[in-house]
Amino acid sequence: MLGLNWTAHGPGAALEQFSAEDHSLGDCTPDPIPPFPRPMPGRLAFSYASFHSHVERYIFSRGGADKINVPTKRSIARAFQEAAVAHLLDKLSLGLEWCRMQDVRVDTVVVSGGVASNLYLRDR
C-alpha cells in the first residue's frame, strides 16, 4: 500500500528497512497518524487484519499513497510495526498469565520464522 520495494525477504523486511531509514526532507513533516486499533483485547487470539484496514483507510482518506509525503509514509510504517509488535506482546503476556493461572511453568519463549528477524521486536 505504501509502494515499498520488497526484497527477497518479503514485505515485513521492506517495512522494517523503510521504518528505520531517516532521510531529512527539509521542512516536510509527517502528518499525524491516528492510533491503531487493539484487536480482541483480553483474548488469546490474533488478528492483524485491522492494522491493514487502518492503513488502507488512512491512505484512502488522503487521496492515495502517491499523495502522501515520504515522512508520513515512514510514520505509517513505524506505527504499523509498533502496533503489530504490541499486539504480539499483548498476546504473549496473556498466554503467559494463562499458563501461570494453570500452574504451567514457562522458562523459555521462542519466536521463530520471519518475525523473529525483526529488530524492532528483538529490541523488546
C-alpha positions in Angstrom: 0.0 0.0 0.0 2.9 2.4 0.7 4.7 1.4 -2.5 7.7 -0.1 -0.8 10.1 -2.2 -2.8 10.1 -5.8 -1.4 13.4 -7.6 -1.2 13.8 -11.4 -1.3 13.0 -11.3 2.4 9.4 -10.1 1.8 7.2 -7.2 2.9 8.0 -7.4 6.6 11.7 -6.8 5.9 10.9 -4.0 3.5 8.6 -2.3 6.1 11.3 -2.7 8.8 14.0 -1.2 6.5 11.8 1.7 5.4 10.9 2.4 9.0 14.5 2.5 10.1 15.5 5.0 7.3 15.8 8.6 8.4 16.1 10.9 5.5 15.7 14.6 6.2 13.4 16.3 3.7 13.8 19.9 4.8 10.5 21.4 6.0 8.5 18.3 5.1 7.0 16.9 8.3 4.8 13.9 8.7 1.1 14.2 9.1 -0.3 12.8 12.4 -1.3 9.1 12.2 -4.4 8.1 14.1 -3.8 5.5 16.8 -4.0 1.9 15.6 -6.7 -0.4 17.0 -6.0 -3.0 19.6 -7.8 -6.1 18.2 -9.5 -8.6 20.5 -8.3 -7.2 23.8 -8.2 -9.7 26.6 -8.5 -12.7 24.2 -5.8 -15.2 23.2 -6.5 -14.7 19.5 -4.5 -12.9 16.8 -5.8 -10.7 14.0 -3.6 -8.3 12.0 -6.4 -7.5 9.5 -7.5 -4.4 11.4 -4.0 -3.0 11.1 -4.1 -3.5 7.3 -7.6 -1.9 7.2 -6.5 1.0 9.3 -3.6 1.8 6.9 -5.8 1.3 3.9 -8.5 3.7 5.2 -5.9 6.3 6.2 -4.2 6.2 2.7 -7.7 6.4 1.0 -8.6 9.4 3.2 -5.5 11.2 1.9 -6.3 10.5 -1.8 -3.9 7.6 -2.3 -0.3 6.7 -1.5 1.0 9.0 -4.2 -0.5 12.0 -2.3 1.3 11.2 0.9 4.8 12.6 1.6 7.7 10.3 2.5 7.9 11.3 6.2 4.2 10.5 6.6 4.7 7.1 4.8 7.6 6.4 7.2 5.4 7.3 10.2 2.7 5.0 8.9 5.2 2.2 8.5 6.6 2.8 12.0 3.2 3.0 13.6 2.2 -0.3 11.8 5.3 -2.0 13.1 4.8 -0.7 16.6 1.1 -1.8 16.6 1.9 -5.3 15.3 4.6 -5.9 17.9 2.4 -4.5 20.7 -0.3 -7.0 19.6 2.2 -9.8 19.7 3.5 -8.8 23.1 -0.1 -8.4 24.5 -1.0 -11.9 23.4 2.3 -13.3 24.8 1.5 -11.7 28.1 -2.0 -13.1 28.1 -0.6 -16.5 27.3 2.0 -16.4 30.0 -0.7 -15.3 32.5 -2.9 -18.2 31.4 0.0 -20.6 32.0 0.6 -19.1 35.4 -3.0 -19.5 36.4 -2.9 -23.1 35.2 0.4 -23.7 37.2 2.2 -24.3 33.9 5.8 -23.2 34.3 7.3 -21.4 31.3 11.0 -20.9 31.3 11.6 -20.1 27.7 9.7 -18.4 24.9 10.8 -19.0 21.3 9.9 -16.7 18.4 10.6 -18.2 15.1 10.1 -17.6 11.4 10.3 -14.2 9.6 9.0 -12.2 12.5 12.0 -13.4 14.7 14.3 -11.4 12.5 12.5 -8.2 13.1 14.9 -5.9 15.0 12.2 -3.8 16.5 10.7 -6.9 18.1 14.0 -8.2 19.1 14.8 -5.0 21.0 11.7 -5.6 23.2 
